[in-house]
Amino acid sequence: MSFSTLQSDQSVTITLPDGSQRKFDHPVTVADIAANIGAGLAKAALAGKVNDRLVDTSFVVSEDARVSIVTDKDPAALEVIRHSAAHLLAQAVKALFPSAQVTIGPVIENGFYYDFAFGRPFTPEDLVRIEEKMLELSKADLVVTRNVLTRNEAIAFFRGIGEEYKAKIIEDIPETDTLTTYQQGDFIDLCRGPHVPSTGKIKAFKLMKVAGAYWRGDSNNEMLQRIYGTAWTDKKSLDEYVTNLEEAEKRDHRFIGKNLDLFHMQEEAPGMVFWHPNGWAIYQEIKKYIGERIAEYGYQEVATPQLVDATLWKKSGHWDMFHENMFTVDADSDRCYVVKPMNCPCHVQIFKQGLKSYRDLPVRLAEFGCVHRNEPSGTVQGLMRVRQFVQDDAHIFCTEDQVQEEATHFIRQLLEIYRDFGFTDVIVKLSTRPEKRVGTDELWDKSERALGEALRNAGLAYEIFPGEGAFYGPKIEFSLKDCLNRVWQCGTLQLDYSQPARLDAYYIAEDSTKKVPVMLHRAILGSLERFIGVLLEHYAGKLPLWLAPTQAVIMNITDRQAKYCEEIANLFKKHGIRVKSDLRNEKIGFKIREHTLQHAPYLLVVGDREVDMRAVSVRTQQGQDLGNMPIQECIDFMKSEIARRSRTN
């Protein structure tokens, strides 16, 4: 749209991100503002932000506003590109398969999908053709235009072109709503937008797979076909993503778990883990380490029952918010027990035993609490989503004046522990009050301010996620970025004024009155099961020495060294080093290759020379030959490496 078509007596002042201002004597589009700044920016513009709202470049700014131009350098560009790529996919499918009906096509993490109703399954060959057609439509650089329709006009239009699913979607929209469509070439789709100004801006994309999806997510409805794709601002980013996906497949913790004999799962216990000795060694090492660290920070470890009467969960508020995800046991007609889905109400019961003074606070109670949640079967996935899991859970009962110090201490401890596991890139989010919640707005205001202040005091940048808090209080989420740049949400810190009050917890304040303590819910790893899954994928099964289930394998060259190997294996074990002996009648090269594939950090080879010297020949998993070491020197060396953990990684 040109300046001439927007002539008006209304002047507009545009404030740019650098604080500079541009004045126009009439309303202007975002595209016009970009052109006014420079031809290069106009060409690169994908969308705009007007008072922080993401809009099309055709959006008309008719009053004073803050405006920024979104190019492929802006993080917001990906959402616009992926949304537009979904439309490009739908246009390509309709061009190749005119009888296919379109439904919805949203942006998802790292990409997009579109659901289609079609008479036969799409094949891999179809995906190739569709992607080729998308490339053709992209090169055509079709202009994308936005149009406004009433609800009834939209229903009539889509029903008129045979798009019954789209018409049904619109029928559920209130009659008073104004709807928008976007057109590129002869393809028109219902959408809120925003979208790129032309299809030529969608340059780096790839279709990934086809899957089934029920219409409106209801298994009683017809099955549709969902085509998944990914889109990026440039080919380099796309190639990097595809490479990382291929690498992620190799690192799938389920395959690693099978290959290293760590764990398995089976139908008789869906979503629950059978730990094998190797996997349990990793589990126990992590639990031992976390136990040592929380003791340093003044936590007292406790244990609470697995079955608790439903009345406690109703009083705490969990029943109303969470009961569909609880496993229950009806003992008789009068009592219903809940298989513990979380630990917090039980920790309040421990706090309530015995009178507490303000001098006793803070009280820090920690538990490796085994909990059960009735997750839908379709969401269960290896160690990453299970029904039975153990949390490194703790609750801090403190005064209001102690909240900042406790939160700061926890954040510092969390970051130290993540570093020991080899994670230094931590993403922080502050999730605020959800629609379904307990407690007054005043308490929520106070809680959200307190957590925000704690993060600022810790010097951490964070993003706010509105409406994502727990029902009893806001929370900070700590997510780890792994070696493939995947993000895993692990730690949490939640501030709760409501639950202690609901469960009648109090302490005696300095003025001798009863006061309700503030309760901080915190976890560092989250679920031990899930965290182990993350570790296995991050390290591709090649765990750091201190976590490896077998830290060294002692191998003989001939039977003459067998007795010596057993002797030194026992000596290593007495020093707390996890070793095993391989005394099979196999060539030493075969043994080395096999245990290298099993990711044993150190391979200790023993021949006649090593027996005579009371030594071992030391090789690393990477194939480095460290030469002969006397037994005690090798033990001291390994113990030193184990003690250093991942701090030097």
Beta strands, then each sheet from edge to edge (+ up, - down):
strand 1: 12-15
strand 2: 21-24
strand 3: 28-29
strand 4: 47-50
strand 5: 53-55
strand 6: 60-61
strand 7: 65-70
strand 8: 101-102
strand 9: 107-108
strand 10: 111-117
strand 11: 144-150
strand 12: 178-184
strand 13: 187-190
strand 14: 204-214
strand 15: 223-232
strand 16: 263-264
strand 17: 274-275
strand 18: 300-301
strand 19: 307-309
strand 20: 327-330
strand 21: 336-339
strand 22: 363-372
strand 23: 388-398
strand 24: 426-431
strand 25: 463-465
strand 26: 475-481
strand 27: 487-496
strand 28: 507-508
strand 29: 514-515
strand 30: 518-527
strand 31: 552-556
strand 32: 579-582
strand 33: 602-606
strand 34: 615-620
strand 35: 625-630
sheet 1: 2+ 1- 7- 4+ 5-
sheet 2: 3+ 6-
sheet 3: 8+ 10- 9+
sheet 4: 8+ 10- 15+ 14-
sheet 5: 11+ 12- 13+
sheet 6: 16+ 17-
sheet 7: 18+ 22+ 23- 30+ 27- 26+ 24- 25-
sheet 8: 19+ 21- 20+
sheet 9: 28+ 29-
sheet 10: 32+ 31+ 33+ 34- 35+
end
